[in-house]
Amino acid sequence: MGAGGRMSVPPSPADSEVLKRAPDSKPPFTLGQIKKAIPPHCFQRSVLHSFSYVAHDLIIASLFYYVATNYFHLLPHPLPYVAWPVFWAVQGCVLTGVWVIAHECGHHAFSDYQLLDDIVGLILHSCLLVPYFSWKHSHRRHHSNTGSLDRDEVFVPKQKSGIRWYSKYLNNPVGRFVTLTITLTLGWPLYLAFNVSGRPYDRFACHFDPYGPIYNDRERAEIFISDAGILAVSYGLYRLAVAKGLAWVLCVYGGPLLVVNAFLVMITYLQHTHPSLPHYDSSEWDWLKGALATVDRDYGILNKVFHNITDTHVAHHLFSMMPHYHAMEATKAIKPVLGEYYQADETPVYKAMWREAKECVYVHPDDDDNQKSKGVFWYRNKLD
């Protein structure tokens, strides 16, 4: 992978391959040729297999909940102040896996039955305060327009002319720390409620608004259903707060949910933000080039906890209806076909987050006279 922008610090020899620019030319293979390399069974969805992952995650989450609510109060002071943050972290990781399964439902990758997928996805996502259908439809458009500066839906990079006046004051270690903190804690609700970091629309866009510009007339009824799911869960949390206290709800539910939201933003950001990745305007974009403008990341043991959405994302963008339990096999099968078009980065995610926040400030085409390069944009960070 490669340095799409101009690195502020020259990369070390060990980083040079990771930071090598990804190809931006038309691939010498077709989607059909990629699919042919994947064993046919990888596209088969099993209701029992998919539900086994739901049961697995919910059982583990229930065990963590049981331990926390039955034993933490027995710990000598000040150990509960240590135990609760540990619970938030591990429970948040498990519930991120639940989030990923609901995400698969939105892609019709859970089973062969669309209605079943939507029921499971609606329940699981609503319990995590995610408007299932609202996000399903906007996320589908993201998959249809990945890498497009004009039509992609999320983490659309700005061109230099679109950078806010205050950005230069945040382009330093303290500013990056503040920006990352806000992004990881508030980024997901801000995206849902105000379309922050999303595709610009000509009027206010919100995932909770059935009549907003994100959705068409055929989708509006489902947005009402999503909103009803969120309201139902919110009311349930209110009743729990009345019965057990707000502190109990925040400790048992709020802490893990913050971790889920942080991982969701981190995973999505790192999949689509890298110094080596190109973005395209309408003159250069096509679906396959855009789908390949993403990167697999390594989260260590969390790859399995997150059902490999982290390290099989390239395959997921090519074949989003493939269930996650076949994605690793499919990724291994497509690597020889993709060759240098396959992008992966094993940089530890905490280092990658800092590097990408530093290097990937805006996108700009190369400064040359090649007309083709005018439609291909690379990350840069120089604001002067």
Secondary structure, 3 states (H helix, E strand, C coil): CCCCCCCCCCCCHHHHCCCCCCCCCCCCCCHHHHHHCCCHHHHCCCHHHHHHHHHHHHHHHHHHHHHHHHHHHHCCCCCHHHHHHHHHHHHHHHHHHHHHHHHHHHCCCCCCCHHHHHHHHHHHHHHCCCCHHHHHHHHHHHHHCCCECCCCCECCCCEHHHCCCCHHHHCCHHHHHHHHHHHHHHHHHHHHHHCCCECCCCCCCCCCCCCCCCCCHHHHHHHHHHHHHHHHHHHHHHHHHHHHCHHHHHHHHHHHHHHHHHHHHHHHHHHHCCCCCCEECCCCCCHHHHHCCCCEECCCCHHHHCCCCCCCHHHHHHCCCCCHHHHHHHHHHHHHHHHHHCCEECCCHHHHHHHHHHHCCEEEECCCCCCHHHHEEEEECCCC
